C-alpha cells in the first residue's frame, strides 16, 4: 500500500493533483390483488453492493489531502485519474469549500472520499459533479459518526450537478442551512437507458436540524421528453428535526424503484398552514420503516406511475405516523401530465402494516391513513393498518378518504381503528408497541415478503399483527 500526504499552505483557491500508486482492479413477491394485467410486481430496489459500502480498512492506494486551514479544495479526476479502490482522506479542520468533480470510475473500481478528523464547513459548500462509482462518507468504518459538519449556511450545503450515478453520500450533519440542504440540478434527458438515468444514488445516515428542505432534485416531463430520471434512489437513516416551517422536506420527481426507509422526522412544519408533505415523490418504489411525529402535512404525497409499459407498484408499509396538525398520513394522486403515452403507464398502490394515530388534530379537514385520489388507472389496496384517534375521518371510512378513486379501484380490508391508543392495546404512544392482549396482535393477513416489523422483530409469518409493530 502506498501513502502520500499533501499539505496545502495557500490560504486561497487550491487545485490539487494526486500522485497515486498503481493497483489492480480485481475485483417473488406475493400480491394480494387478484392476478391480472393490473397487478404487476414491482422491481425490487437494489441492495448496496461492493461499490457502495466503503471498507473500514482500505485495500487499495491511500491519499491524504488538505490542511484544514480555511482553504478551498478541488479534487479533479481529469487531472489525475484514480486507481481502483483508492481511499482519499481529507484532513480534519475548517474548509471554505470542497469540490469533487470528474471522478468517473467503472463498476468494480470504486473510489472513497472520507474524513481524517472532523471536517467543518461553516457557511460553505461541498460540490460534486460528473461522478460515478464513488462514496463520500464521514465515517470510513460505515458506522454512525458524522465526520462532515455543515453549519450556518446562508444558501446551500451539498450541491450535485452534471452526471451523477452509483454515488453514495453518507455520515454528514447539517445545522441551520437556510436553503436546500442537498440539491441536484439534473439536466440529463432520459432516453430509457441506464446510461441516461441517475442510477443507484444513495443518501444515508445524515442528521439535520433547524434547516430548509433536506433534498430538492430537479426533473420534468414535457410531452414525451423526460429530464432527470432517478432509478434505484435510496434515502435511508436520515434524522431530520426542529424545522417549523420548511414546507416539502424531500422532493424527487421521476423516481423509479426508489427505496426510502428507516428515516426519522420530528417537529416539522408545525407553523405551516398550507398543504405540504415531508416527502413528495413521483413514481414508484417502496416507502417503509419510517417514523414521522409532531408535524403538519402528509408524511408522503405520492404521484404514482411507472416508466415503461408494465405497471409497477408503490408500496407504503411498516411506517409509524403520529401527532399531525393537519391532513392524513399518506396521499396518492396522479395527474394527466404524469402519463406520457408509450413512455410510461400507471402504478398500483399497496398501503399496509402502518400504525397511525392522533392525525389531523386541527380537525379542519379529513384526516385518516390514506387520502385516495384518482391514480390514472391503477388499483389501490389498503390493509393491515392500525389506527387510533382521528378527530375528523372521512364519512365513508375511518381508514381512507375517498377523494376521487373509484370504489372498484380500491380494496380495504383487515384494518383496525380505535378511539384511543389504549383501546388498541398500545403500551405507549412513543414506541407504539402492542401489549400481549392487543386485539391487533396476530390478526393480520400474511404478506409473503414482509418478515419483520418496524423495529426488526420477526412477524408471525402466517398471521402478522395489524400495524407496523409486533
C-alpha positions in Angstrom: 0.0 0.0 0.0 1.3 3.4 -0.9 0.6 6.6 1.1 1.1 10.1 0.0 0.4 13.2 2.2 -0.2 16.6 0.7 -0.1 19.8 2.8 -1.7 22.9 1.5 -0.2 26.3 2.5 -2.0 28.8 0.3 -5.0 30.4 2.1 -6.9 30.9 -1.1 -8.1 28.7 -4.0 -6.0 25.5 -4.3 -6.1 22.9 -7.1 -4.9 19.5 -6.0 -3.2 17.0 -8.2 -2.6 13.5 -7.0 0.2 11.0 -7.2 -1.3 7.6 -6.8 0.3 4.3 -6.7 -1.0 1.8 -9.2 -3.1 -1.1 -8.1 -5.1 -3.7 -9.9 -8.9 -3.5 -10.4 -9.5 -7.1 -9.4 -12.4 -7.2 -8.2 -41.3 -13.5 -5.9 -43.3 -11.1 -4.2 -46.8 -12.2 -3.4 -49.6 -9.8 -4.3 -52.9 -9.6 -2.5 -54.5 -8.1 -5.6 -56.0 -10.7 -7.9 -53.6 -11.7 -10.7 -54.3 -9.6 -13.7 -52.7 -7.1 -16.1 -53.4 -4.5 -13.3 -51.2 -6.3 -10.8 -47.6 -6.4 -11.7 -44.8 -7.0 -9.2 -42.6 -4.0 -8.5 -38.9 -4.1 -9.4 -37.2 -4.6 -6.0 -34.8 -1.8 -5.3 -31.2 -3.0 -5.4 -29.3 -3.5 -2.2 -25.9 -2.0 -1.6 -23.1 -3.8 -3.4 -19.3 -3.8 -3.2 -19.0 -0.3 -4.7 -21.4 1.2 -2.2 -20.0 0.4 1.2 -16.5 1.7 1.9 -14.0 -0.7 3.5 -13.1 0.0 7.2 -9.6 -1.0 6.3 -8.7 0.4 2.8 -7.5 -2.3 0.4 -6.1 0.0 -2.3 -3.9 3.1 -2.5 -4.3 5.8 0.2 -4.0 9.5 -0.5 -4.1 12.4 2.1 -5.1 15.9 1.1 -5.9 19.2 2.7 -4.6 21.2 5.6 -7.8 22.2 7.4 -6.9 25.8 7.4 -9.9 27.5 5.6 -8.7 26.7 2.1 -10.8 25.6 -0.9 -10.1 22.1 -2.1 -10.7 20.9 -5.7 -10.3 17.3 -6.5 -10.4 16.8 -10.2 -10.3 13.3 -11.6 -9.5 14.6 -15.1 -6.2 16.0 -14.0 -5.0 12.8 -12.2 -7.1 9.6 -12.6 -7.6 7.3 -9.6 -6.6 3.7 -9.3 -9.3 1.2 -8.2 -10.2 1.1 -4.6 -8.3 4.4 -3.8 -9.2 6.0 -0.4 -8.8 9.7 -0.2 -8.5 11.1 3.3 -9.3 14.8 3.7 -7.5 16.2 6.8 -9.8 17.4 9.6 -10.3 21.1 10.1 -12.2 24.0 8.5 -12.7 24.5 4.8 -14.2 27.2 2.7 -15.4 24.7 0.1 -14.7 21.1 -1.1 -15.2 20.2 -4.8 -15.1 16.7 -6.2 -15.5 16.5 -9.9 -14.8 14.3 -12.9 -14.2 11.2 -10.9 -15.9 8.7 -13.2 -14.9 5.2 -12.1 -16.1 1.9 -13.6 -18.1 -0.8 -11.8 -15.8 -2.8 -9.6 -13.3 0.1 -9.4 -14.7 2.5 -6.8 -13.0 5.4 -5.0 -13.9 6.6 -1.5 -13.5 10.1 -0.1 -13.6 10.3 3.7 -12.5 12.4 6.6 -9.3 12.2 8.7 -10.7 14.0 11.7 -13.8 16.2 11.9 -14.3 18.4 8.8 -16.3 21.6 9.3 -17.8 23.6 6.5 -19.3 26.7 8.1 -21.3 28.7 5.6 -19.5 26.6 3.0 -20.5 24.1 0.3 -19.4 20.7 -0.9 -19.9 20.3 -4.6 -19.9 17.0 -6.5 -20.2 16.8 -10.3 -19.6 14.3 -13.0 -19.1 11.4 -10.6 -19.7 7.7 -10.8 -18.9 4.7 -8.5 -17.7 6.9 -5.6 -18.5 7.1 -2.0 -18.2 10.3 0.1 -18.6 9.4 3.7 -18.0 10.9 7.1 -17.2 7.5 8.6 -14.9 5.1 6.7 -16.0 2.3 9.1 -19.6 2.7 7.9 -20.8 3.4 11.5 -22.9 6.3 12.7 -20.2 9.0 13.2 -20.8 12.3 11.3 -17.4 13.3 10.0 -18.6 16.2 7.8 -20.3 19.0 9.6 -22.1 21.8 7.7 -23.1 24.9 9.8 -24.9 28.1 9.4 -25.2 28.2 5.6 -26.9 31.2 4.2 -27.5 29.3 1.0 -27.0 25.5 0.2 -24.7 22.9 1.6 -24.3 19.8 -0.6 -24.7 20.6 -4.3 -24.8 17.9 -7.1 -24.6 18.7 -10.8 -24.0 17.2 -14.2 -23.8 13.3 -14.4 -24.2 11.5 -11.1 -24.7 7.7 -10.8 -23.6 4.9 -8.5 -22.8 7.5 -5.8 -23.1 7.1 -2.1 -23.3 10.1 0.3 -23.3 9.3 4.0 -22.5 10.3 7.6 -22.8 14.1 7.5 -24.6 16.5 9.8 -26.3 19.8 8.9 -27.5 22.6 11.1 -29.1 25.9 10.2 -29.0 25.6 6.4 -31.2 28.3 5.0 -31.8 27.0 1.5 -31.7 23.4 0.2 -29.5 21.1 2.2 -28.9 18.7 -0.7 -29.7 19.8 -4.2 -29.3 18.4 -7.7 -29.9 20.4 -10.9 -30.3 17.4 -13.1 -30.5 18.3 -16.8 -29.9 14.9 -18.3 -32.6 13.8 -20.8 -33.7 10.3 -20.2 -33.9 8.0 -23.3 -34.9 4.8 -21.5 -31.4 3.5 -20.7 -29.5 3.3 -17.5 -26.8 5.5 -19.1 -29.1 8.5 -19.0 -30.6 7.8 -15.6 -29.2 8.9 -12.2 -28.9 5.3 -11.0 -28.1 4.0 -7.6 -27.7 7.3 -5.8 -27.7 6.6 -2.1 -28.1 9.2 0.7 -27.7 7.6 4.1 -27.0 8.3 7.8 -27.5 12.1 7.8 -28.5 14.3 10.7 -30.2 17.7 10.0 -31.8 20.3 12.3 -33.2 23.8 12.0 -32.9 23.9 8.2 -34.7 24.3 4.9 -35.7 21.5 2.6 -33.5 18.5 3.0 -33.5 17.2 -0.6 -34.6 19.0 -3.7 -34.0 17.3 -7.0 -35.0 18.8 -10.4 -36.8 16.9 -13.1 -39.6 17.3 -15.6 -41.8 15.7 -18.2 -42.6 17.7 -21.3 -44.6 15.7 -23.7 -42.5 12.5 -24.3 -39.3 14.2 -23.0 -38.2 13.2 -19.5 -35.5 15.2 -17.9 -34.0 14.0 -14.6 -34.7 10.3 -14.0 -33.8 8.7 -10.7 -33.6 4.9 -10.7 -33.0 2.9 -7.5 -32.6 6.0 -5.4 -32.1 5.2 -1.7 -32.8 7.6 1.2 -32.2 6.0 4.5 -31.4 6.6 8.1 -32.0 10.3 8.0 -32.7 12.1 11.2 -34.4 15.5 10.4 -35.9 17.6 13.1 -36.9 21.0 14.6 -37.7 22.9 11.3 -41.1 24.6 12.0 -41.9 26.0 8.5 -39.8 24.2 5.9 -42.6 23.0 3.6 -41.8 20.0 1.4 -38.8 18.4 3.0 -37.8 15.9 0.3 -38.8 16.4 -3.3 -38.0 13.9 -6.0 -39.7 13.7 -9.5 -39.4 10.8 -11.9 -38.3 8.2 -9.5 -38.3 4.5 -10.4 -37.9 1.8 -7.8 -37.0 4.2 -5.0 -36.2 2.8 -1.6 -37.0 5.2 1.3 -36.6 3.6 4.7 -35.6 3.9 8.3 -35.9 7.7 8.4 -37.0 9.8 11.4 -38.7 13.2 11.1 -39.8 15.1 14.2 -41.1 18.6 14.9 -41.5 19.6 11.3 -43.8 22.3 9.7 -45.8 22.9 12.8 -46.1 26.6 12.0 -47.3 25.9 8.4 -50.9 26.2 7.3 -50.6 25.1 3.6 -50.9 21.6 2.2 -47.4 20.2 2.1 -45.6 17.0 2.9 -42.4 15.6 4.4 -41.8 13.5 1.3 -43.2 14.3 -2.2 -42.2 11.6 -4.6 -43.4 11.0 -8.2 -43.1 7.4 -9.5 -42.9 4.0 -7.9 -41.0 2.1 -5.2 -41.0 1.4 -1.5 -41.6 3.7 1.5 -41.2 1.8 4.7 -39.9 1.7 8.3 -40.1 5.5 8.7 -41.1 7.3 11.9 -42.9 10.6 11.4 -44.1 12.6 14.5 -45.3 16.0 15.5 -45.6 17.6 12.1 -48.0 19.2 9.6 -48.9 17.9 6.2 -48.8 14.3 4.8 -45.8 12.2 5.7 -45.8 11.1 2.0 -47.5 12.7 -1.0 -47.0 10.3 -3.9 -47.8 10.7 -7.6 -47.7 7.0 -8.7 -46.8 6.0 -12.2 -44.4 3.5 -13.9 -41.9 4.0 -16.6 -42.2 1.6 -19.5 -45.3 -0.4 -20.4 -45.6 -2.6 -17.3 -47.3 -1.4 -14.2 -45.1 -1.4 -11.2 -46.1 -0.8 -7.6 -45.9 1.8 -4.9 -45.7 0.2 -1.5 -46.2 2.0 1.7 -45.6 -0.2 4.8 -44.2 -0.6 8.3 -44.4 3.2 9.0 -45.3 4.9 12.2 -47.1 8.2 11.7 -48.3 10.1 14.8 -49.3 13.5 16.1 -50.1 15.6 13.0 -51.6 19.0 13.0 -53.4 18.5 9.7 -54.0 16.0 6.8 -53.8 12.3 6.5 -50.7 10.1 6.9 -50.3 9.4 3.2 -51.7 10.7 -0.1 -51.7 9.2 -3.5 -52.8 11.1 -6.6 -51.7 11.1 -10.3 -52.3 13.7 -12.9 -52.7 13.6 -16.7 -49.2 15.0 -17.2 -47.7 12.1 -15.3 -48.6 9.8 -18.3 -46.7 10.4 -21.5 -48.1 7.9 -23.9 -45.9 4.8 -24.6 -43.2 6.2 -22.3 -44.9 5.1 -19.1 -48.1 3.9 -17.5 -49.9 3.8 -14.2 -48.7 2.2 -11.0 -50.6 0.1 -8.4 -50.6 1.0 -4.8 -50.5 -1.0 -1.6 -50.7 0.6 1.8 -50.3 -1.9 4.6 -49.0 -2.6 8.2 -48.7 1.0 9.2 -49.5 2.4 12.6 -51.1 5.9 12.5 -52.5 7.9 15.4 -53.5 11.4 16.6 -53.8 12.6 13.0 -55.3 15.9 11.8 -55.7 17.3 15.3 -56.8 20.6 14.0 -59.9 18.9 12.7 -60.4 21.2 9.8 -60.1 18.6 7.1 -60.4 14.8 6.7 -57.5 13.0 8.4 -57.1 9.2 8.1 -54.4 6.8 7.0 -54.7 7.5 3.2 -56.1 10.2 1.0 -57.0 8.3 -2.2 -57.4 10.5 -5.3 -57.5 9.2 -8.8 -54.4 7.3 -9.9 -54.7 7.2 -13.7 -55.9 3.6 -14.0 -54.1 2.0 -11.1 -55.6 -0.1 -8.3 -55.2 0.6 -4.6 -55.2 -1.9 -1.7 -55.2 -0.8 1.9 -54.9 -3.5 4.6 -53.3 -4.5 8.0 -53.2 -0.9 9.2 -53.7 0.0 12.8 -55.2 3.5 13.5 -56.4 5.4 16.6 -57.8 8.8 17.4 -58.7 10.5 14.1 -60.9 13.5 15.1 -62.1 14.1 11.5 -62.3 10.9 9.4 -64.0 10.7 6.0 -67.7 9.9 6.4 -67.2 6.7 4.4 -64.2 5.2 6.2 -62.0 5.6 9.3 -59.0 4.5 7.2 -59.4 6.0 3.7 -60.6 9.4 2.5 -62.4 8.7 -0.8 -61.2 11.7 -2.8 -61.9 10.6 -6.3 -60.6 7.0 -6.6 -63.5 4.8 -7.8 -64.8 2.2 -5.4 -64.0 -0.7 -7.8 -60.3 0.5 -7.9 -59.9 0.4 -4.1 -59.8 -2.5 -1.8 -60.0 -2.0 2.0 -59.7 -5.0 4.4 -58.3 -6.0 7.7 -57.7 -2.5 9.1 -58.4 -1.8 12.7 -59.4 1.6 14.1 -59.8 2.6 17.8 -60.7 5.8 19.6 -57.6 5.7 21.8 -54.2 4.1 21.8 -55.2 2.3 25.0 -58.2 0.6 23.3 -55.8 -0.5 20.5 -53.6 -2.2 23.1 -50.7 0.1 22.5 -48.3 0.3 25.5 -47.2 3.8 24.9 -47.5 6.4 22.2 -43.8 6.7 21.5 -42.8 3.1 20.7 -46.3 2.1 19.6 -45.5 -1.5 20.7 -48.5 -3.8 21.3 -49.5 -5.4 24.6 -49.9 -9.1 24.6 -53.7 -8.6 24.9 -54.0 -6.1 22.0 -56.8 -7.0 19.5 -54.3 -6.2 16.8 -51.9 -9.0 17.9 -51.5 -11.7 15.3 -54.7 -10.6 13.5 -53.4 -9.5 10.1 -53.2 -11.0 6.6 -50.0 -12.7 5.5 -47.6 -10.7 3.2 -45.1 -13.1 1.7 -42.1 -10.8 1.6 -42.7 -9.0 4.9 -40.9 -10.8 7.7 -40.1 -8.1 10.3 -41.8 -5.2 11.9 -40.7 -1.6 12.2 -38.2 -2.5 14.9 -36.8 -5.5 13.1 -38.7 -8.0 15.3 -39.9 -11.1 13.5 -43.5 -11.2 12.4 -45.7 -14.3 12.9 -45.3 -15.2 9.2 -48.7 -16.8 8.9 -50.6 -14.3 11.0 -48.7 -11.0 11.5 -50.1 -8.3 13.8 -52.0 -5.4 12.5 -49.9 -2.2 12.2 -46.2 -1.6 12.0 -45.2 -3.0 15.4 -45.4 -6.6 16.6 
